[in-house]
Amino acid sequence: MDEKTWDILILGAGPAGISAALTAHARGRSVTVLGADPMTSPLAKAPRIDNYPGLPGMSGRDLLAAMTQSLAAQDIPRIEGRATGVMAFDGKFMVSAEQDVYTARSLILAAGAQQGTKPLLGESELLGRGVSYCATCDGMLYRGKRVAVLGLSGSAERDAAFLRQIGCQVLFFGPAQAKNCEIKGGTNVTGVVCGGEEYAVEGVFILRPTVAASVLLPGLAMTDGHIAVDENMATGVPGVFAAGDCTGRPYQIARAVGQGNAAALGADRYLKERDE
Ligand SMILES: Cc1cc2nc3c(=O)[nH]c(=O)nc-3n(C[C@H](O)[C@H](O)[C@H](O)COP(=O)(O)OP(=O)(O)OC[C@H]3O[C@@H](n4cnc5c(N)ncnc54)[C@H](O)[C@@H]3O)c2cc1C
């Protein structure tokens, strides 16, 4: 548990998130970037970038490494983790990431575009009725019960260990099996079918490397699968801003970096107005 309340917490350590952090820091804000390993950005797959000014022919990996280095150069803290849920409470935001919770007065969502996250059979129908994306948030509800962990993310084993530690009976399925599981139930989850075999469980934790923004923060307005923002990168939720590929096309580094800058200025303005 991180006791500190950050002025601005940025979710996602890609170009948009890093740009937002640099601007927030320059405005004198306490800021941290919570994100998966920066090399999980799709940019890491780009062999050569020719449309980003000043760094001709650089590879995506080298550009990400340089951007990450610019955070370190200014002593901007980066927390490596996967955010699984956001809760708004008393003018603050509590962000869960695996077993930790971070608190901030404003948020900038910069988690990139959601790709390849086709829901499993039964997932959408049983969400909130036995299907969960967050072991830390919902684990205690299943204490003493049998649950399945569908481990599609690298850190899923840690979540499974946490669930065991609090007294859940855990069936763990790694990525190869979890991809094709089906969730069964009526009013609530009753079982899971994985590898052609059905197992009786009362809860199913689906742990993916990324979590859709609308799942992370229920109530967020979306347009065509992207977070809806105004010209200041403000979302419909006061205090929450968004930047980069998560706000729409074209998916480009220059756009992500520009929006990250605008989102940080928007968050700074929001905090100033609140403090007046
Ligand atoms: C093969 C390829 C080549 C490309 N080439 C170019 C190019 O030449 N020029 C160009 O302009 N653009 C290019 N792009 C597009 C460019 O990569 C994106 O526009 C850019 O990376 C967007 O930055 P972003 O910060 O918005 O999101 P991302 O770079 O996607 O960063 C988001 C980060 O947030 C993390 N994250 C997501 N969810 C969570 C969570 N719940 N908790 C914690 N962290 C999370 C992700 O793992 C990721 O690290 C290319 C893309 C690909 C795939």
The ligand as a MOL file (V3000), in Angstrom:
LIG
                    3D

  0  0  0     0  0            999 V3000
M  V30 BEGIN CTAB
M  V30 COUNTS 53 58 0 0 0
M  V30 BEGIN ATOM
M  V30 1 C 4.5420 -2.3770 -35.5700 0
M  V30 2 C 4.1830 -0.9510 -35.2350 0
M  V30 3 C 4.8850 0.0810 -35.8290 0
M  V30 4 C 4.5700 1.4070 -35.5470 0
M  V30 5 N 5.2810 2.3760 -36.1400 0
M  V30 6 C 4.9880 3.6800 -35.9090 0
M  V30 7 C 5.7240 4.7140 -36.5520 0
M  V30 8 O 6.6630 4.4690 -37.3340 0
M  V30 9 N 5.3670 5.9900 -36.2750 0
M  V30 10 C 4.3380 6.3270 -35.4250 0
M  V30 11 O 4.0660 7.5120 -35.2240 0
M  V30 12 N 3.6470 5.3570 -34.7940 0
M  V30 13 C 3.9260 4.0460 -35.0050 0
M  V30 14 N 3.2050 3.0670 -34.3820 0
M  V30 15 C 2.1200 3.4530 -33.4480 0
M  V30 16 C 2.6760 3.8110 -32.0530 0
M  V30 17 O 3.3290 2.6680 -31.5480 0
M  V30 18 C 1.5500 4.2640 -31.1250 0
M  V30 19 O 0.7980 5.3070 -31.6990 0
M  V30 20 C 2.1100 4.7410 -29.7790 0
M  V30 21 O 2.8710 3.7230 -29.1590 0
M  V30 22 C 0.9660 5.1740 -28.8550 0
M  V30 23 O 1.4470 5.5410 -27.6150 0
M  V30 24 P 0.5330 5.4690 -26.2870 0
M  V30 25 O 1.4020 5.9790 -25.2020 0
M  V30 26 O -0.7630 6.1080 -26.5400 0
M  V30 27 O 0.2030 3.9390 -26.0570 0
M  V30 28 P 1.1500 2.6590 -25.9320 0
M  V30 29 O 2.4380 2.8920 -26.6460 0
M  V30 30 O 0.3040 1.5130 -26.3500 0
M  V30 31 O 1.4970 2.5920 -24.4010 0
M  V30 32 C 0.5610 2.2000 -23.4530 0
M  V30 33 C 1.2770 1.4620 -22.3410 0
M  V30 34 O 0.3380 1.2410 -21.2790 0
M  V30 35 C 0.4530 -0.0980 -20.8040 0
M  V30 36 N -0.7890 -0.5340 -20.2020 0
M  V30 37 C -1.9610 -0.8440 -20.8060 0
M  V30 38 N -2.8890 -1.1980 -19.9080 0
M  V30 39 C -2.2850 -1.1180 -18.7060 0
M  V30 40 C -2.7260 -1.3810 -17.3870 0
M  V30 41 N -3.9680 -1.7800 -17.1200 0
M  V30 42 N -1.8400 -1.2020 -16.3900 0
M  V30 43 C -0.5750 -0.7910 -16.6420 0
M  V30 44 N -0.0910 -0.5150 -17.8730 0
M  V30 45 C -0.9520 -0.6970 -18.8810 0
M  V30 46 C 0.8060 -0.8910 -22.0600 0
M  V30 47 O 1.3520 -2.1490 -21.7380 0
M  V30 48 C 1.7870 0.0680 -22.7360 0
M  V30 49 O 3.0800 -0.1030 -22.2510 0
M  V30 50 C 3.5070 1.7230 -34.6430 0
M  V30 51 C 2.7980 0.6870 -34.0330 0
M  V30 52 C 3.1220 -0.6390 -34.3380 0
M  V30 53 C 2.3470 -1.7360 -33.6820 0
M  V30 END ATOM
M  V30 BEGIN BOND
M  V30 1 1 1 2
M  V30 2 1 2 3
M  V30 3 2 2 52
M  V30 4 2 3 4
M  V30 5 1 4 5
M  V30 6 1 4 50
M  V30 7 2 5 6
M  V30 8 1 6 7
M  V30 9 1 6 13
M  V30 10 2 7 8
M  V30 11 1 7 9
M  V30 12 1 9 10
M  V30 13 2 10 11
M  V30 14 1 10 12
M  V30 15 2 12 13
M  V30 16 1 13 14
M  V30 17 1 14 15
M  V30 18 1 14 50
M  V30 19 1 15 16
M  V30 20 1 16 17
M  V30 21 1 16 18
M  V30 22 1 18 19
M  V30 23 1 18 20
M  V30 24 1 20 21
M  V30 25 1 20 22
M  V30 26 1 22 23
M  V30 27 1 23 24
M  V30 28 2 24 25
M  V30 29 1 24 26
M  V30 30 1 24 27
M  V30 31 1 27 28
M  V30 32 2 28 29
M  V30 33 1 28 30
M  V30 34 1 28 31
M  V30 35 1 31 32
M  V30 36 1 32 33
M  V30 37 1 33 34
M  V30 38 1 33 48
M  V30 39 1 34 35
M  V30 40 1 35 36
M  V30 41 1 35 46
M  V30 42 1 36 37
M  V30 43 1 36 45
M  V30 44 2 37 38
M  V30 45 1 38 39
M  V30 46 1 39 40
M  V30 47 2 39 45
M  V30 48 1 40 41
M  V30 49 2 40 42
M  V30 50 1 42 43
M  V30 51 2 43 44
M  V30 52 1 44 45
M  V30 53 1 46 47
M  V30 54 1 46 48
M  V30 55 1 48 49
M  V30 56 2 50 51
M  V30 57 1 51 52
M  V30 58 1 52 53
M  V30 END BOND
M  V30 END CTAB
M  END
